[in-house]
């Protein structure tokens, strides 16, 4: 069983972008991502790719942990890739993912999901959040992005999702994460929390994606100490 779980972990990690910087020939985009599962395999995911000078990206968190969550994570990532190759509207991508997953979801699992489509020449970001943690925009100020409240993906078909839109300015960074960050627990079961996360982002000396993830990881590890990791922890940052 341990050997099979190790193989499954290798397969999961191979699904995710893991070479950074991913686009070394571009000077208009910096990215960095990380995923640390709480068990051998987990249910968090992130993905991104460029099509027609648009960056398609997502981050998600499957309900539960372990092998069941890993299987749903694999389906979610595959659906994102398949649907976004022919669709550029984030809300339609999310809606189609939801309808497809709801058809075969006898286990009633769900995925919180954030899907974004960033037009690289203009900085126009269209996005849709399905019950996921709101990203943080890190630039001259540090502010949470507005996300409309919707149910996660998967529990039932024909859910209504709406898209939103903002302009990302040059030198701004979008920081995305799963609740494994804000709900990371110390030995007394205290949580890292949103306020502590925002304080780390406000104290940054640079908003380069790699530096953000490294400093946030250090802050979480210092807070958690010897406590066992309680949830998958995933972070993704992108900077124009």
C-alpha positions in Angstrom: 0.0 0.0 0.0 2.8 2.4 0.9 4.5 1.7 -2.5 1.2 2.4 -4.3 0.7 5.6 -2.4 4.2 6.8 -3.3 3.5 6.1 -6.9 0.2 8.0 -6.7 2.0 10.9 -5.1 4.5 10.9 -8.0 1.6 10.9 -10.5 -0.1 13.8 -8.6 3.0 15.9 -8.5 3.6 15.2 -12.2 0.2 16.7 -13.1 1.1 20.1 -11.6 3.5 22.7 -13.0 6.7 22.3 -11.1 9.4 24.1 -13.2 9.8 27.7 -12.2 10.1 30.1 -13.7 7.7 28.5 -16.2 8.2 31.0 -19.0 11.9 32.2 -18.8 11.7 33.8 -22.2 8.9 36.2 -21.1 9.7 39.5 -19.3 6.0 40.3 -18.6 5.1 37.4 -16.2 6.6 35.9 -13.1 5.1 32.9 -11.4 5.8 30.5 -8.5 3.7 27.7 -7.0 3.9 25.1 -4.3 1.7 22.2 -3.0 2.4 20.2 0.2 -0.2 17.5 0.9 -1.0 16.6 4.4 -1.0 12.9 3.6 0.8 10.9 0.9 -1.6 12.3 -1.6 -4.1 15.1 -1.3 -6.9 17.1 -2.9 -5.4 20.5 -3.5 -4.5 21.5 -7.1 -3.2 24.4 -9.1 -2.6 24.7 -12.9 -1.8 27.3 -15.5 -0.9 27.7 -19.1 -0.8 30.4 -21.8 -3.1 30.4 -24.9 -3.5 33.3 -27.3 -1.6 35.6 -25.0 -3.9 34.8 -22.1 -2.8 33.1 -18.9 -5.4 30.5 -17.9 -4.9 29.5 -14.3 -6.8 27.8 -11.4 -6.4 26.8 -7.8 -8.7 24.4 -6.0 -9.3 22.4 -2.8 -11.2 19.1 -2.8 -13.3 18.2 0.2 -11.6 15.5 2.3 -8.1 14.2 2.2 -6.1 11.2 1.0 -6.9 9.0 -2.0 -10.6 10.0 -2.6 -9.6 13.6 -2.7 -6.7 12.8 -4.9 -8.9 11.1 -7.5 -11.3 14.1 -7.6 -8.4 16.4 -7.8 -7.1 14.6 -10.9 -10.6 14.8 -12.5 -10.8 18.5 -11.7 -7.4 19.4 -13.2 -8.2 17.4 -16.3 -11.6 19.1 -16.8 -10.0 22.5 -16.4 -7.4 21.7 -19.1 -10.0 20.2 -21.5 -12.6 22.9 -21.1 -10.4 25.9 -21.1 -8.8 24.9 -24.4 -12.0 25.9 -26.2 -13.6 28.3 -23.7 -12.3 31.7 -22.5 -15.0 32.7 -20.1 -14.1 31.8 -16.5 -17.7 31.5 -15.4 -18.5 29.2 -18.3 -15.5 27.0 -17.6 -16.6 26.7 -13.9 -20.2 26.0 -14.9 -19.2 23.3 -17.3 -16.8 21.7 -14.8 -19.6 21.7 -12.2 -22.1 20.1 -14.5 -19.7 17.4 -15.7 -18.6 16.5 -12.1 -22.1 16.6 -10.7 -23.3 13.9 -13.1 -21.1 11.2 -11.5 -20.7 12.5 -8.0 -22.3 9.7 -6.0 -19.9 10.4 -3.1 -21.1 14.0 -2.8 -17.6 15.5 -2.8 -17.0 19.1 -3.9 -14.2 21.4 -4.9 -13.7 25.0 -4.0 -12.2 26.5 -7.1 -10.9 29.8 -8.5 -10.4 30.2 -12.2 -8.8 33.2 -13.8 -8.1 34.3 -17.4 -5.5 37.1 -17.5 -4.9 39.0 -20.8 -1.2 39.6 -20.6 -0.9 42.6 -23.0 -3.6 44.6 -21.2 -3.7 43.2 -17.6 -7.4 42.5 -17.8 -8.3 39.7 -15.4 -11.6 37.9 -15.7 -12.2 35.4 -12.9 -14.8 33.2 -11.2 -14.7 31.9 -7.7 -16.7 28.8 -6.6 -16.5 29.0 -2.9 -12.7 29.5 -2.8 -10.6 31.7 -0.6 -10.4 35.2 -2.0 -6.9 36.0 -3.6 -4.9 38.9 -2.3 -3.6 41.6 -4.6 -0.1 42.7 -3.5 1.2 46.0 -5.0 1.4 49.5 -3.6 -1.3 48.2 -1.2 -2.2 44.8 0.1 -5.9 44.1 -0.4 -8.1 41.0 -0.8 -9.8 40.7 -4.2 -13.6 40.8 -4.2 -15.2 37.4 -4.9 -18.9 36.8 -5.2 -20.3 34.0 -2.9 -21.1 30.9 -4.8 -21.3 27.2 -3.9 -18.3 24.9 -4.7 -18.1 22.8 -7.8 -19.6 19.3 -7.9 -22.5 19.0 -5.4 -25.3 19.5 -7.9 -25.8 20.4 -11.6 -27.1 23.7 -13.1 -25.5 25.9 -10.4 -25.3 29.6 -11.4 -21.8 31.2 -11.5 -20.9 34.7 -12.4 -17.7 36.2 -13.5 -15.9 39.3 -12.3 -13.2 41.5 -13.8 -10.4 43.8 -12.6 -7.3 45.4 -14.2 -4.0 44.1 -12.9 -1.3 46.8 -13.2 2.3 46.2 -14.0 4.3 45.1 -10.9 1.2 43.9 -9.2 1.2 40.3 -7.8 -1.8 38.0 -7.3 -1.4 35.7 -4.3 -3.7 32.6 -4.3 -3.9 30.0 -1.6 -6.0 27.2 -0.1 -7.4 27.2 3.4 -4.6 24.9 4.4 -2.7 28.1 4.8 -5.1 30.1 6.9 -6.3 27.1 8.9 -2.8 25.7 9.6 -2.8 24.7 13.3 -0.2 24.9 16.0 0.1 22.4 18.9 -2.7 24.2 20.8 -5.0 24.0 17.7 -4.8 27.7 17.1 -5.0 28.7 13.5 -2.6 30.8 11.4 -5.6 32.9 10.3 -6.3 35.5 7.6 -5.0 38.4 9.8 -1.6 36.8 10.2 -1.4 36.0 6.5 -2.2 39.6 5.6 0.5 40.9 8.1 3.1 38.7 6.4 2.1 40.1 3.0 2.2 43.7 4.3 5.7 43.2 5.7 7.2 42.0 2.4 10.3 43.7 1.1 9.5 42.5 -2.4 6.4 41.2 -4.1 8.2 38.7 -6.3 6.2 35.4 -6.4 9.1 33.2 -5.2 9.9 35.5 -2.3 6.2 35.7 -1.2 5.9 31.9 -1.1 9.2 31.4 0.7 8.4 34.0 3.4 4.8 32.7 3.8 6.1 29.2 4.1 8.6 30.3 6.8 5.9 32.1 8.7 3.6 29.1 8.7 6.3 26.7 9.7 7.3 29.0 12.6 3.7 29.3 13.7 2.9 25.5 13.4 6.1 24.4 15.1 6.0 20.7 15.9 2.3 20.2 15.2 1.4 17.7 12.5 0.2 19.2 9.3 -3.6 19.1 9.3 -4.5 20.0 5.7 -3.0 20.2 2.3 -1.2 23.6 1.8 -1.1 25.1 -1.7 0.0 28.6 -2.8 0.4 30.2 -6.2 1.6 33.7 -7.0 1.8 35.5 -10.4 3.2 38.9 -11.1 3.0 41.1 -14.2 
